[in-house]
Amino acid sequence: MKKEPFITLEQVKEIAKNYPTPFYIYDEKGIRERARAVNKAFSWNPGFKEYFAVKATPTPKIIKILKEEGCGVDCATYTELLLVNKFCKIEGDDIIFSSNVTPKEDFELAYKLGAIINFDDISYIDYYKSLGIPFMKKMCCRYNPGGSFKISGEIMGKPSEAKYGMTREQIKQAYVKLRDEGVKEFGIHAFLASAQNNNDYYPALARELFNLIVEIKNEIGIEISFVDLSGGIGIPYKPTEEPVDINTIGQGVKREYDEILKKNGMEVSIYAELGRYMLAEYGALITQAIQEKKIYKDYIGVDACAANLMRPSIYGAYHHISVLGKNNEENRDVVNWKTYDVIGGLCENSDKFAIDRRLPKIDIGDYLFIHDAGAHGFSMGYNYNGKLRSAELLLKEDRSVEMIRRAETVDDYFATLWGQSFLNAWEFFKYIWLKRELILIHFKEPTIWSEPLLVHK
C-alpha cells in the first residue's frame, strides 16, 4: 500500500509559523470516512455499535467527531471516564467500562455515569457487591479461552499468556452470579490478538464467542444480548502490506452469525472497540530535521523523540517516514537517496524512529511526516529527560487547522512540585501576582473541573 502524507510541505510550513514542531496532526475527513465505513460494514446487525478505544487517542475533539458519527467509547480508567463525560458529554450505554485491577473509585464512577461495566474476573463481582454499588440492568463479562488462538493453523495470539478475562467455567459461574443480583441483559467480550492485518480475525473470534453463547444458553439458560468483539484489527504500517477490507470482515462475521446464532434462534447485537483501525492512519507526527551526524552510520536528528512517539523505541515498531517535498519514490538513485538512522534527543540509544532506512537526502530544516501515529501515539507519550508533550492539531474538512491540545510548557512540567517551589509565603504571592493573567484565564474559560458530571438517570 503506497504511503501518502495527507498534508503538503507548503501547508506544514504555514502551520509551523504558529505551532512549532514537533506536533501531531489528525485528518478529520479520513476519520469520518473510516467511522462511516465501519458502521456500513456492520449495518446488517441492527444493534451494531463501535465503542472507540479511548486509550488509543484520548483527545476530546477526536472523540466528539466519532460521537457525531454514532460511536460510543471504551474506557479503562477513572480518568478516561471523566474525560469522555466532562469534555464530550457521553454517558449511559454509550460507554463500555472495560478495566482490570479495578479500584473502588473507578467502579463507583462507572456506575454513576450509567456505563456498561465489563467484569474482567469472576472475583470482581463479589468485590463490586462488597462496595455497596447496585448492580445494573445490563452488564458484561470478559472471556479468555486460554491456549493459542489460531487462524488456518497459524498462531495469532496466546490468550493463555494474557492477564485478561475468565475461563470458560468461570464465565458461566459469573453469569449466574449476575443473574442472582438482578442483572437482565448480559454481554460477552473477548480480545485475543492485537493488530491483526487480515480479514479473518474478527470472523474467527465471532465463531468462538457465538458457539460459547449457544453453549451458555443451553447449559444455564442465560441468553447473551450483545457480543463485544473488542479491537484487534490492524493497519498496514509498511508500504509492502495491504489493508484489511472492512466490508469483507463484516460479511465474515455475518456468515458466522447466520450459521451459528440464527440456526439456534438467537439474535444479539454486535459491538466493536476499535482504536488503531479507527485512528492510526489519520494521525501523523510532524518533526523537523535539526542536526546531522556522521560516524559509523549517518544519523539525522529531529526535534521529536521517543517521548513523543514511543512505539519504534519500545516495540521496534515500523512507522513509515516521508520527507515532505522530496518523496519521489521513482528516483531512488545513490545521489538523491541515502541510508539513515532517524533519531531523537533522549539519553537512550533506543530513541530512534528509523534504523538503516532508505530516505531522500535530508537537509537541515526539512520536515518529516511520520505516518500512522494517530493511535497509541500521543497517548503513550511521557516526560523522560524533561521532554514536554507536543501540541495536537486537527486538519479540518475545509483544510483549515485547529489546535485541539496545546503543547506542554515547563510550568506544566513543574506544576505538581508547587510544594517544593516556594521558600516562603512571600515567594508564593509573588508567583501568583506574576501569573495573575493566566490564573484569570483559567477561571474564565470552562475546564474539565468546572463542568458538572452527567449522572445517568
Secondary structure as a PSIPRED ss2 file (coil, helix, strand):
# PSIPRED VFORMAT (PSIPRED V4.0)

   1 M C   1.000  0.000  0.000
   2 K C   1.000  0.000  0.000
   3 K C   1.000  0.000  0.000
   4 E C   1.000  0.000  0.000
   5 P C   1.000  0.000  0.000
   6 F C   1.000  0.000  0.000
   7 I C   1.000  0.000  0.000
   8 T C   1.000  0.000  0.000
   9 L H   0.000  1.000  0.000
  10 E H   0.000  1.000  0.000
  11 Q H   0.000  1.000  0.000
  12 V H   0.000  1.000  0.000
  13 K H   0.000  1.000  0.000
  14 E H   0.000  1.000  0.000
  15 I H   0.000  1.000  0.000
  16 A H   0.000  1.000  0.000
  17 K C   1.000  0.000  0.000
  18 N C   1.000  0.000  0.000
  19 Y C   1.000  0.000  0.000
  20 P C   1.000  0.000  0.000
  21 T C   1.000  0.000  0.000
  22 P C   1.000  0.000  0.000
  23 F E   0.000  0.000  1.000
  24 Y E   0.000  0.000  1.000
  25 I E   0.000  0.000  1.000
  26 Y E   0.000  0.000  1.000
  27 D E   0.000  0.000  1.000
  28 E H   0.000  1.000  0.000
  29 K H   0.000  1.000  0.000
  30 G H   0.000  1.000  0.000
  31 I H   0.000  1.000  0.000
  32 R H   0.000  1.000  0.000
  33 E H   0.000  1.000  0.000
  34 R H   0.000  1.000  0.000
  35 A H   0.000  1.000  0.000
  36 R H   0.000  1.000  0.000
  37 A H   0.000  1.000  0.000
  38 V H   0.000  1.000  0.000
  39 N H   0.000  1.000  0.000
  40 K H   0.000  1.000  0.000
  41 A H   0.000  1.000  0.000
  42 F C   1.000  0.000  0.000
  43 S C   1.000  0.000  0.000
  44 W C   1.000  0.000  0.000
  45 N C   1.000  0.000  0.000
  46 P C   1.000  0.000  0.000
  47 G C   1.000  0.000  0.000
  48 F C   1.000  0.000  0.000
  49 K E   0.000  0.000  1.000
  50 E E   0.000  0.000  1.000
  51 Y E   0.000  0.000  1.000
  52 F E   0.000  0.000  1.000
  53 A E   0.000  0.000  1.000
  54 V H   0.000  1.000  0.000
  55 K H   0.000  1.000  0.000
  56 A H   0.000  1.000  0.000
  57 T C   1.000  0.000  0.000
  58 P C   1.000  0.000  0.000
  59 T C   1.000  0.000  0.000
  60 P H   0.000  1.000  0.000
  61 K H   0.000  1.000  0.000
  62 I H   0.000  1.000  0.000
  63 I H   0.000  1.000  0.000
  64 K H   0.000  1.000  0.000
  65 I H   0.000  1.000  0.000
  66 L H   0.000  1.000  0.000
  67 K H   0.000  1.000  0.000
  68 E H   0.000  1.000  0.000
  69 E C   1.000  0.000  0.000
  70 G C   1.000  0.000  0.000
  71 C C   1.000  0.000  0.000
  72 G E   0.000  0.000  1.000
  73 V E   0.000  0.000  1.000
  74 D E   0.000  0.000  1.000
  75 C E   0.000  0.000  1.000
  76 A C   1.000  0.000  0.000
  77 T C   1.000  0.000  0.000
  78 Y H   0.000  1.000  0.000
  79 T H   0.000  1.000  0.000
  80 E H   0.000  1.000  0.000
  81 L H   0.000  1.000  0.000
  82 L H   0.000  1.000  0.000
  83 L H   0.000  1.000  0.000
  84 V H   0.000  1.000  0.000
  85 N H   0.000  1.000  0.000
  86 K H   0.000  1.000  0.000
  87 F C   1.000  0.000  0.000
  88 C C   1.000  0.000  0.000
  89 K C   1.000  0.000  0.000
  90 I C   1.000  0.000  0.000
  91 E C   1.000  0.000  0.000
  92 G H   0.000  1.000  0.000
  93 D H   0.000  1.000  0.000
  94 D H   0.000  1.000  0.000
  95 I E   0.000  0.000  1.000
  96 I E   0.000  0.000  1.000
  97 F E   0.000  0.000  1.000
  98 S E   0.000  0.000  1.000
  99 S C   1.000  0.000  0.000
 100 N C   1.000  0.000  0.000
 101 V C   1.000  0.000  0.000
 102 T C   1.000  0.000  0.000
 103 P C   1.000  0.000  0.000
 104 K H   0.000  1.000  0.000
 105 E H   0.000  1.000  0.000
 106 D H   0.000  1.000  0.000
 107 F H   0.000  1.000  0.000
 108 E H   0.000  1.000  0.000
 109 L H   0.000  1.000  0.000
 110 A H   0.000  1.000  0.000
 111 Y H   0.000  1.000  0.000
 112 K H   0.000  1.000  0.000
 113 L C   1.000  0.000  0.000
 114 G C   1.000  0.000  0.000
 115 A C   1.000  0.000  0.000
 116 I E   0.000  0.000  1.000
 117 I E   0.000  0.000  1.000
 118 N E   0.000  0.000  1.000
 119 F E   0.000  0.000  1.000
 120 D C   1.000  0.000  0.000
 121 D C   1.000  0.000  0.000
 122 I C   1.000  0.000  0.000
 123 S H   0.000  1.000  0.000
 124 Y H   0.000  1.000  0.000
 125 I H   0.000  1.000  0.000
 126 D H   0.000  1.000  0.000
 127 Y H   0.000  1.000  0.000
 128 Y H   0.000  1.000  0.000
 129 K H   0.000  1.000  0.000
 130 S H   0.000  1.000  0.000
 131 L C   1.000  0.000  0.000
 132 G C   1.000  0.000  0.000
 133 I C   1.000  0.000  0.000
 134 P C   1.000  0.000  0.000
 135 F C   1.000  0.000  0.000
 136 M C   1.000  0.000  0.000
 137 K C   1.000  0.000  0.000
 138 K E   0.000  0.000  1.000
 139 M E   0.000  0.000  1.000
 140 C E   0.000  0.000  1.000
 141 C E   0.000  0.000  1.000
 142 R E   0.000  0.000  1.000
 143 Y E   0.000  0.000  1.000
 144 N C   1.000  0.000  0.000
 145 P C   1.000  0.000  0.000
 146 G C   1.000  0.000  0.000
 147 G C   1.000  0.000  0.000
 148 S C   1.000  0.000  0.000
 149 F E   0.000  0.000  1.000
 150 K E   0.000  0.000  1.000
 151 I E   0.000  0.000  1.000
 152 S C   1.000  0.000  0.000
 153 G C   1.000  0.000  0.000
 154 E E   0.000  0.000  1.000
 155 I E   0.000  0.000  1.000
 156 M E   0.000  0.000  1.000
 157 G E   0.000  0.000  1.000
 158 K C   1.000  0.000  0.000
 159 P H   0.000  1.000  0.000
 160 S H   0.000  1.000  0.000
 161 E H   0.000  1.000  0.000
 162 A C   1.000  0.000  0.000
 163 K C   1.000  0.000  0.000
 164 Y C   1.000  0.000  0.000
 165 G C   1.000  0.000  0.000
 166 M E   0.000  0.000  1.000
 167 T C   1.000  0.000  0.000
 168 R H   0.000  1.000  0.000
 169 E H   0.000  1.000  0.000
 170 Q H   0.000  1.000  0.000
 171 I H   0.000  1.000  0.000
 172 K H   0.000  1.000  0.000
 173 Q H   0.000  1.000  0.000
 174 A H   0.000  1.000  0.000
 175 Y H   0.000  1.000  0.000
 176 V H   0.000  1.000  0.000
 177 K H   0.000  1.000  0.000
 178 L H   0.000  1.000  0.000
 179 R H   0.000  1.000  0.000
 180 D H   0.000  1.000  0.000
 181 E C   1.000  0.000  0.000
 182 G C   1.000  0.000  0.000
 183 V C   1.000  0.000  0.000
 184 K C   1.000  0.000  0.000
 185 E E   0.000  0.000  1.000
 186 F E   0.000  0.000  1.000
 187 G E   0.000  0.000  1.000
 188 I E   0.000  0.000  1.000
 189 H E   0.000  0.000  1.000
 190 A C   1.000  0.000  0.000
 191 F C   1.000  0.000  0.000
 192 L C   1.000  0.000  0.000
 193 A C   1.000  0.000  0.000
 194 S C   1.000  0.000  0.000
 195 A C   1.000  0.000  0.000
 196 Q E   0.000  0.000  1.000
 197 N C   1.000  0.000  0.000
 198 N C   1.000  0.000  0.000
 199 N C   1.000  0.000  0.000
 200 D C   1.000  0.000  0.000
 201 Y H   0.000  1.000  0.000
 202 Y H   0.000  1.000  0.000
 203 P H   0.000  1.000  0.000
 204 A H   0.000  1.000  0.000
 205 L H   0.000  1.000  0.000
 206 A H   0.000  1.000  0.000
 207 R H   0.000  1.000  0.000
 208 E H   0.000  1.000  0.000
 209 L H   0.000  1.000  0.000
 210 F H   0.000  1.000  0.000
 211 N H   0.000  1.000  0.000
 212 L H   0.000  1.000  0.000
 213 I H   0.000  1.000  0.000
 214 V H   0.000  1.000  0.000
 215 E H   0.000  1.000  0.000
 216 I H   0.000  1.000  0.000
 217 K H   0.000  1.000  0.000
 218 N H   0.000  1.000  0.000
 219 E H   0.000  1.000  0.000
 220 I H   0.000  1.000  0.000
 221 G C   1.000  0.000  0.000
 222 I C   1.000  0.000  0.000
 223 E C   1.000  0.000  0.000
 224 I E   0.000  0.000  1.000
 225 S E   0.000  0.000  1.000
 226 F E   0.000  0.000  1.000
 227 V E   0.000  0.000  1.000
 228 D E   0.000  0.000  1.000
 229 L C   1.000  0.000  0.000
 230 S C   1.000  0.000  0.000
 231 G C   1.000  0.000  0.000
 232 G C   1.000  0.000  0.000
 233 I E   0.000  0.000  1.000
 234 G C   1.000  0.000  0.000
 235 I C   1.000  0.000  0.000
 236 P C   1.000  0.000  0.000
 237 Y C   1.000  0.000  0.000
 238 K C   1.000  0.000  0.000
 239 P C   1.000  0.000  0.000
 240 T C   1.000  0.000  0.000
 241 E C   1.000  0.000  0.000
 242 E C   1.000  0.000  0.000
 243 P C   1.000  0.000  0.000
 244 V C   1.000  0.000  0.000
 245 D C   1.000  0.000  0.000
 246 I H   0.000  1.000  0.000
 247 N H   0.000  1.000  0.000
 248 T H   0.000  1.000  0.000
 249 I H   0.000  1.000  0.000
 250 G H   0.000  1.000  0.000
 251 Q H   0.000  1.000  0.000
 252 G H   0.000  1.000  0.000
 253 V H   0.000  1.000  0.000
 254 K H   0.000  1.000  0.000
 255 R H   0.000  1.000  0.000
 256 E H   0.000  1.000  0.000
 257 Y H   0.000  1.000  0.000
 258 D H   0.000  1.000  0.000
 259 E H   0.000  1.000  0.000
 260 I H   0.000  1.000  0.000
 261 L H   0.000  1.000  0.000
 262 K H   0.000  1.000  0.000
 263 K H   0.000  1.000  0.000
 264 N H   0.000  1.000  0.000
 265 G C   1.000  0.000  0.000
 266 M C   1.000  0.000  0.000
 267 E C   1.000  0.000  0.000
 268 V C   1.000  0.000  0.000
 269 S E   0.000  0.000  1.000
 270 I E   0.000  0.000  1.000
 271 Y E   0.000  0.000  1.000
 272 A E   0.000  0.000  1.000
 273 E C   1.000  0.000  0.000
 274 L C   1.000  0.000  0.000
 275 G C   1.000  0.000  0.000
 276 R H   0.000  1.000  0.000
 277 Y H   0.000  1.000  0.000
 278 M H   0.000  1.000  0.000
 279 L H   0.000  1.000  0.000
 280 A H   0.000  1.000  0.000
 281 E H   0.000  1.000  0.000
 282 Y H   0.000  1.000  0.000
 283 G E   0.000  0.000  1.000
 284 A E   0.000  0.000  1.000
 285 L E   0.000  0.000  1.000
 286 I E   0.000  0.000  1.000
 287 T E   0.000  0.000  1.000
 288 Q E   0.000  0.000  1.000
 289 A E   0.000  0.000  1.000
 290 I E   0.000  0.000  1.000
 291 Q E   0.000  0.000  1.000
 292 E E   0.000  0.000  1.000
 293 K E   0.000  0.000  1.000
 294 K E   0.000  0.000  1.000
 295 I C   1.000  0.000  0.000
 296 Y C   1.000  0.000  0.000
 297 K C   1.000  0.000  0.000
 298 D E   0.000  0.000  1.000
 299 Y E   0.000  0.000  1.000
 300 I E   0.000  0.000  1.000
 301 G E   0.000  0.000  1.000
 302 V E   0.000  0.000  1.000
 303 D C   1.000  0.000  0.000
 304 A C   1.000  0.000  0.000
 305 C C   1.000  0.000  0.000
 306 A C   1.000  0.000  0.000
 307 A C   1.000  0.000  0.000
 308 N C   1.000  0.000  0.000
 309 L C   1.000  0.000  0.000
 310 M C   1.000  0.000  0.000
 311 R H   0.000  1.000  0.000
 312 P H   0.000  1.000  0.000
 313 S H   0.000  1.000  0.000
 314 I H   0.000  1.000  0.000
 315 Y H   0.000  1.000  0.000
 316 G C   1.000  0.000  0.000
 317 A C   1.000  0.000  0.000
 318 Y C   1.000  0.000  0.000
 319 H C   1.000  0.000  0.000
 320 H C   1.000  0.000  0.000
 321 I E   0.000  0.000  1.000
 322 S E   0.000  0.000  1.000
 323 V E   0.000  0.000  1.000
 324 L C   1.000  0.000  0.000
 325 G C   1.000  0.000  0.000
 326 K C   1.000  0.000  0.000
 327 N C   1.000  0.000  0.000
 328 N C   1.000  0.000  0.000
 329 E C   1.000  0.000  0.000
 330 E C   1.000  0.000  0.000
 331 N C   1.000  0.000  0.000
 332 R C   1.000  0.000  0.000
 333 D C   1.000  0.000  0.000
 334 V C   1.000  0.000  0.000
 335 V C   1.000  0.000  0.000
 336 N C   1.000  0.000  0.000
 337 W E   0.000  0.000  1.000
 338 K E   0.000  0.000  1.000
 339 T E   0.000  0.000  1.000
 340 Y E   0.000  0.000  1.000
 341 D E   0.000  0.000  1.000
 342 V E   0.000  0.000  1.000
 343 I E   0.000  0.000  1.000
 344 G C   1.000  0.000  0.000
 345 G C   1.000  0.000  0.000
 346 L C   1.000  0.000  0.000
 347 C C   1.000  0.000  0.000
 348 E C   1.000  0.000  0.000
 349 N C   1.000  0.000  0.000
 350 S C   1.000  0.000  0.000
 351 D C   1.000  0.000  0.000
 352 K E   0.000  0.000  1.000
 353 F E   0.000  0.000  1.000
 354 A E   0.000  0.000  1.000
 355 I E   0.000  0.000  1.000
 356 D E   0.000  0.000  1.000
 357 R E   0.000  0.000  1.000
 358 R E   0.000  0.000  1.000
 359 L E   0.000  0.000  1.000
 360 P E   0.000  0.000  1.000
 361 K C   1.000  0.000  0.000
 362 I C   1.000  0.000  0.000
 363 D C   1.000  0.000  0.000
 364 I C   1.000  0.000  0.000
 365 G C   1.000  0.000  0.000
 366 D C   1.000  0.000  0.000
 367 Y E   0.000  0.000  1.000
 368 L E   0.000  0.000  1.000
 369 F E   0.000  0.000  1.000
 370 I E   0.000  0.000  1.000
 371 H C   1.000  0.000  0.000
 372 D C   1.000  0.000  0.000
 373 A C   1.000  0.000  0.000
 374 G C   1.000  0.000  0.000
 375 A C   1.000  0.000  0.000
 376 H C   1.000  0.000  0.000
 377 G C   1.000  0.000  0.000
 378 F H   0.000  1.000  0.000
 379 S H   0.000  1.000  0.000
 380 M H   0.000  1.000  0.000
 381 G C   1.000  0.000  0.000
 382 Y C   1.000  0.000  0.000
 383 N C   1.000  0.000  0.000
 384 Y H   0.000  1.000  0.000
 385 N H   0.000  1.000  0.000
 386 G H   0.000  1.000  0.000
 387 K C   1.000  0.000  0.000
 388 L C   1.000  0.000  0.000
 389 R C   1.000  0.000  0.000
 390 S C   1.000  0.000  0.000
 391 A E   0.000  0.000  1.000
 392 E E   0.000  0.000  1.000
 393 L E   0.000  0.000  1.000
 394 L E   0.000  0.000  1.000
 395 L E   0.000  0.000  1.000
 396 K C   1.000  0.000  0.000
 397 E C   1.000  0.000  0.000
 398 D C   1.000  0.000  0.000
 399 R C   1.000  0.000  0.000
 400 S C   1.000  0.000  0.000
 401 V E   0.000  0.000  1.000
 402 E E   0.000  0.000  1.000
 403 M E   0.000  0.000  1.000
 404 I E   0.000  0.000  1.000
 405 R E   0.000  0.000  1.000
 406 R C   1.000  0.000  0.000
 407 A C   1.000  0.000  0.000
 408 E C   1.000  0.000  0.000
 409 T C   1.000  0.000  0.000
 410 V H   0.000  1.000  0.000
 411 D H   0.000  1.000  0.000
 412 D H   0.000  1.000  0.000
 413 Y H   0.000  1.000  0.000
 414 F H   0.000  1.000  0.000
 415 A H   0.000  1.000  0.000
 416 T H   0.000  1.000  0.000
 417 L H   0.000  1.000  0.000
 418 W H   0.000  1.000  0.000
 419 G H   0.000  1.000  0.000
 420 Q H   0.000  1.000  0.000
 421 S H   0.000  1.000  0.000
 422 F C   1.000  0.000  0.000
 423 L C   1.000  0.000  0.000
 424 N C   1.000  0.000  0.000
 425 A H   0.000  1.000  0.000
 426 W H   0.000  1.000  0.000
 427 E H   0.000  1.000  0.000
 428 F H   0.000  1.000  0.000
 429 F H   0.000  1.000  0.000
 430 K H   0.000  1.000  0.000
 431 Y H   0.000  1.000  0.000
 432 I H   0.000  1.000  0.000
 433 W H   0.000  1.000  0.000
 434 L H   0.000  1.000  0.000
 435 K C   1.000  0.000  0.000
 436 R H   0.000  1.000  0.000
 437 E H   0.000  1.000  0.000
 438 L H   0.000  1.000  0.000
 439 I H   0.000  1.000  0.000
 440 L H   0.000  1.000  0.000
 441 I H   0.000  1.000  0.000
 442 H H   0.000  1.000  0.000
 443 F H   0.000  1.000  0.000
 444 K H   0.000  1.000  0.000
 445 E C   1.000  0.000  0.000
 446 P C   1.000  0.000  0.000
 447 T C   1.000  0.000  0.000
 448 I C   1.000  0.000  0.000
 449 W C   1.000  0.000  0.000
 450 S C   1.000  0.000  0.000
 451 E C   1.000  0.000  0.000
 452 P C   1.000  0.000  0.000
 453 L C   1.000  0.000  0.000
 454 L C   1.000  0.000  0.000
 455 V C   1.000  0.000  0.000
 456 H C   1.000  0.000  0.000
 457 K C   1.000  0.000  0.000
